[in-house]
């Protein structure tokens, strides 16, 4: 990673773009004060959704902000459920490989009673790609349920971002992730309610990149 590759919020690469990003974050910081590193995830959620209420909808376990920053520095693989969060997660500022489950070969997994995304999660787990990974689920509740099953079977991700959206089992799937994260001591960030989505999942993951840079520069307290 070179100095020119350093991640700039919102992908801004011009003076005007950086000014807009900075002004936007100034508004967010007035709404969500930054007292801890975890508050940066709440700020990012508000920033990504344009909704101050999201500061109160996030749920974090086992310090995912710090864990996510270290996972970026350790160049852990980033695994997304579908292509939307895959493309939303920056390629700048880190050396992590990215993989999308929906594009993974799951032909060897019995799929009669599960979705293609869930089958792909099981296939990636079988091939060892979820272990110590940054797992990002922004769309498919079935992927979150499958991930929970993998964790129960012994897989240990480095950190989880799970914000699948919708009316059918989305909230239940996030609660399942919270339950297994708590039981197996896995850092995780989720949200409650029906809202969420791939944009939010990608934004939270991108904040890990910011935090990684600040950890590297000694600008984040890990106490």
MILOZA-572226 format. One record per residue (C-alpha): chain; y, x, z; residue number from 1. Coordinates in Angstrom, 1 decimal. Each point is the difference from the previous one (the first is absolute). Example, Ala and Ser with C-alpha at 12.3 -4.5 7.8 and 13.67 -1.06 7.14 Angstrom:
SITE  cadena      yy      xx      zz  num
SITE       A    -4.5    12.3     7.8    1
SITE       A     3.4     1.4    -0.7    2
***
This chain:
SITE  cadena      yy      xx      zz  num
SITE       A     0.0     0.0     0.0    1
SITE       A     3.4     1.4    -1.0    2
SITE       A     3.4    -0.8     1.3    3
SITE       A     0.7    -2.1    -3.1    4
SITE       A    -3.1    -2.2     0.8    5
SITE       A     1.3    -1.1     3.4    6
SITE       A    -0.2    -3.7     0.4    7
SITE       A     3.2    -1.9    -0.1    8
SITE       A     0.0    -3.6     1.3    9
SITE       A    -0.4    -2.7    -2.7   10
SITE       A    -0.7     2.7    -2.5   11
SITE       A     3.8     0.6    -0.4   12
SITE       A     0.7     3.2    -2.0   13
SITE       A     3.7    -0.5    -0.9   14
SITE       A     3.0     0.3     2.3   15
SITE       A     0.7    -3.8    -0.5   16
SITE       A    -3.6    -0.8     0.8   17
SITE       A    -0.1     2.1     3.1   18
SITE       A     3.3    -1.7     1.1   19
SITE       A    -1.5    -3.4    -0.4   20
SITE       A    -3.1     1.0     1.9   21
SITE       A     2.0     1.5     2.9   22
SITE       A     2.3    -3.1     0.3   23
SITE       A    -3.0    -2.3     0.0   24
SITE       A    -1.6     2.0     2.8   25
SITE       A     3.2     0.0     2.0   26
SITE       A    -0.2    -3.8     0.0   27
SITE       A    -3.6     0.1     1.1   28
SITE       A     0.6     2.4     2.9   29
SITE       A     2.7    -2.4     1.4   30
SITE       A    -2.7    -2.7     0.0   31
SITE       A    -2.9     2.2     1.3   32
SITE       A     1.2     2.9     2.2   33
SITE       A    -2.2     3.1    -0.3   34
SITE       A    -1.1     0.8     3.6   35
SITE       A    -3.5     1.2    -0.9   36
SITE       A    -1.8     1.3    -3.1   37
SITE       A    -1.8    -3.4    -0.2   38
SITE       A     3.4    -1.6    -0.4   39
SITE       A     0.2     1.7    -3.4   40
SITE       A    -2.9    -2.1    -1.1   41
SITE       A     1.8    -3.1     1.1   42
SITE       A     3.1     1.1    -1.8   43
SITE       A    -2.0     0.6    -3.1   44
SITE       A    -1.6    -3.4     0.2   45
SITE       A     3.5    -1.7     0.2   46
SITE       A     1.2     2.2    -2.8   47
SITE       A    -2.9    -0.8    -2.3   48
SITE       A     0.1    -3.7     0.6   49
SITE       A     3.7    -0.7     0.5   50
SITE       A    -1.0    -1.9     3.1   51
SITE       A     1.1     1.0     3.5   52
SITE       A    -2.7    -2.2     1.5   53
SITE       A    -2.6     2.5    -1.2   54
SITE       A     1.0     2.4     2.8   55
SITE       A    -1.7    -2.5     2.3   56
SITE       A    -3.0    -0.6    -2.2   57
SITE       A    -1.4     3.5    -0.1   58
SITE       A    -2.8     1.1     2.3   59
SITE       A    -0.9     3.6     0.6   60
SITE       A    -2.9     1.7     1.7   61
SITE       A    -0.6     3.5     1.1   62
SITE       A     3.3     1.4    -1.4   63
SITE       A    -0.5    -0.5    -3.8   64
SITE       A     3.4     1.6    -0.8   65
SITE       A    -0.9     3.4     1.3   66
SITE       A    -3.7    -0.3    -1.1   67
SITE       A     1.2    -1.0    -3.5   68
SITE       A     2.4     3.0    -0.1   69
SITE       A    -2.7     2.4     0.9   70
SITE       A    -2.4    -1.6    -2.4   71
SITE       A     2.5     0.7    -2.8   72
SITE       A     0.4     3.6     1.1   73
SITE       A    -3.8     0.4     0.1   74
SITE       A    -0.1    -1.3    -3.6   75
SITE       A    -2.4    -2.8     0.9   76
SITE       A    -1.0    -2.3    -2.9   77
SITE       A     2.1    -3.2    -0.4   78
SITE       A    -2.3    -2.9    -0.8   79
SITE       A     1.6    -3.4    -1.0   80
SITE       A    -1.8    -3.3    -0.5   81
SITE       A     1.7    -0.8    -3.4   82
SITE       A     2.3     1.6    -2.5   83
SITE       A     3.3    -1.5     1.3   84
SITE       A     0.2     2.1     3.2   85
SITE       A    -1.5     2.9    -1.9   86
SITE       A     3.0     0.1    -2.4   87
SITE       A     2.5    -0.8     2.8   88
SITE       A    -1.0     3.0     2.0   89
SITE       A     2.1     3.0    -1.0   90
SITE       A    -1.6     3.0    -1.7   91
SITE       A     2.8     2.2     1.3   92
SITE       A     0.3     1.9     3.3   93
SITE       A    -3.8     0.4     0.6   94
SITE       A    -3.2     1.4    -1.5   95
SITE       A    -2.3    -2.9     0.9   96
SITE       A    -2.4    -1.3    -2.6   97
SITE       A     0.3    -3.8    -0.6   98
SITE       A    -2.9    -2.3    -1.0   99
SITE       A     0.0    -3.7    -0.6  100
SITE       A    -3.1    -1.9     1.2  101
SITE       A     0.2    -2.7    -2.7  102
SITE       A    -0.5     2.7    -2.7  103
SITE       A    -2.9     1.6     1.8  104
SITE       A    -3.5    -0.4    -1.4  105
SITE       A    -1.7    -2.5     2.3  106
SITE       A    -2.8    -1.0    -2.4  107
SITE       A    -2.7     1.3     2.4  108
SITE       A     1.2    -2.4     2.8  109
SITE       A    -1.4    -3.5     0.2  110
SITE       A     2.9    -2.2    -0.8  111
SITE       A    -1.5    -3.5     0.0  112
SITE       A     1.8    -1.2     3.1  113
SITE       A     2.9     2.4     0.3  114
SITE       A     3.1     0.7    -2.1  115
SITE       A     0.4     3.0    -2.4  116
SITE       A     2.5     1.6     2.3  117
SITE       A    -2.2    -0.3     3.0  118
SITE       A    -2.9     1.5    -2.0  119
SITE       A     2.2     2.9    -1.0  120
SITE       A     1.0     0.7     3.6  121
SITE       A    -3.7     0.1     0.9  122
SITE       A    -0.7     2.3    -3.0  123
SITE       A     2.8     2.4     1.0  124
SITE       A    -1.2     0.0     3.5  125
SITE       A    -3.6     0.8    -1.1  126
SITE       A     1.5     3.0    -2.0  127
SITE       A     1.9     1.2     3.1  128
SITE       A     3.5    -0.7    -1.4  129
SITE       A     1.2    -2.1     3.0  130
SITE       A    -0.9     2.5     2.6  131
SITE       A     3.3     1.6     1.3  132
SITE       A     1.9    -1.8    -2.7  133
SITE       A     3.3    -1.8     0.0  134
SITE       A    -1.2    -3.5    -0.7  135
SITE       A     2.6    -2.4    -1.5  136
SITE       A    -0.8    -3.7    -0.4  137
SITE       A     2.9    -2.1    -1.4  138
SITE       A    -1.7    -2.8    -1.9  139
SITE       A    -3.6    -0.8     0.7  140
SITE       A    -1.2    -1.5     3.3  141
SITE       A    -3.5     0.6    -1.1  142
SITE       A     0.7     3.8    -0.2  143
SITE       A     1.3    -0.1     3.6  144
SITE       A    -3.2    -1.8     1.1  145
SITE       A    -2.1     2.6    -1.9  146
SITE       A     1.9     2.8     1.6  147
SITE       A    -0.6    -1.4     3.4  148
SITE       A    -3.8    -0.1    -0.7  149
SITE       A     0.1     3.6    -1.2  150
SITE       A     1.8     1.1     3.3  151
SITE       A    -2.6    -1.9     2.0  152
SITE       A    -2.7     2.0    -1.8  153
SITE       A     1.6     3.3     1.0  154
SITE       A     2.8     0.8    -2.5  155
SITE       A     3.2     1.4     1.6  156
SITE       A     3.2    -0.2    -2.2  157
SITE       A     2.9     2.2     0.9  158
SITE       A     2.4    -3.0     0.0  159
SITE       A     0.0    -3.6    -1.3  160
SITE       A     2.8    -2.1    -1.6  161
SITE       A    -1.2    -3.6    -0.4  162
SITE       A     2.4    -2.7    -1.1  163
SITE       A    -2.0    -2.2    -2.3  164
SITE       A     2.0    -3.2    -0.9  165
SITE       A    -1.0    -3.6    -0.5  166
SITE       A    -1.2    -3.3     1.4  167
SITE       A    -3.7     0.7    -0.1  168
SITE       A    -1.3     2.3     2.8  169
SITE       A     2.9     2.5    -0.3  170
SITE       A     1.1    -0.3     3.6  171
SITE       A    -3.6    -0.1     1.2  172
SITE       A    -0.8     3.2    -2.0  173
SITE       A     2.9     1.8     1.6  174
SITE       A    -1.1    -1.1     3.4  175
SITE       A    -3.5     1.3    -0.7  176
SITE       A     1.5     3.4    -1.0  177
SITE       A     2.0     0.0     3.3  178
SITE       A    -3.1    -0.7     2.0  179
SITE       A    -2.1     2.8    -1.5  180
SITE       A     3.0     2.4     0.1  181
SITE       A     0.3    -0.7     3.7  182
SITE       A    -3.7     0.3     0.7  183
SITE       A    -0.5     3.2    -2.0  184
SITE       A     3.4     1.7     0.8  185
SITE       A     1.3     0.0    -3.6  186
SITE       A     3.8     0.1    -0.7  187
SITE       A     1.0    -3.1    -1.8  188
SITE       A     3.0    -2.0    -1.0  189
SITE       A    -0.4    -3.7    -1.0  190
SITE       A     2.1    -3.2     0.2  191
SITE       A    -0.5    -3.5     1.3  192
SITE       A     0.5    -3.2    -2.0  193
SITE       A    -0.5    -0.9    -3.6  194
SITE       A     2.5     2.5    -1.5  195
SITE       A    -0.6     3.6    -0.9  196
SITE       A    -1.0     1.4    -3.4  197
SITE       A    -0.4     3.1    -2.1  198
SITE       A     3.7     0.9     0.0  199
SITE       A     0.0     0.0     3.8  200
SITE       A    -3.2     2.1     0.2  201
SITE       A     1.4     2.5    -2.5  202
SITE       A     3.3     0.3     1.8  203
SITE       A    -1.7     0.6     3.4  204
SITE       A    -2.1     2.7    -1.6  205
SITE       A     3.1     1.6    -1.6  206
SITE       A     1.5     0.2     3.5  207
SITE       A    -3.0     2.1     1.0  208
SITE       A     1.3     2.5    -2.7  209
SITE       A     3.5     0.0     1.6  210
SITE       A    -1.6     0.5     3.5  211
SITE       A    -2.2     2.8    -1.3  212
SITE       A     3.0     1.9    -1.3  213
SITE       A     1.8    -0.4     3.3  214
SITE       A    -3.1     1.2     1.9  215
SITE       A    -0.2     3.0    -2.2  216
SITE       A     3.7     0.7     0.7  217
SITE       A    -0.3    -0.5     3.7  218
SITE       A     2.2    -3.0     0.0  219
SITE       A    -2.4    -2.5     1.5  220
SITE       A    -1.0    -0.1     3.7  221
SITE       A    -3.7    -0.7     0.4  222
SITE       A     0.1    -0.7     3.7  223
***
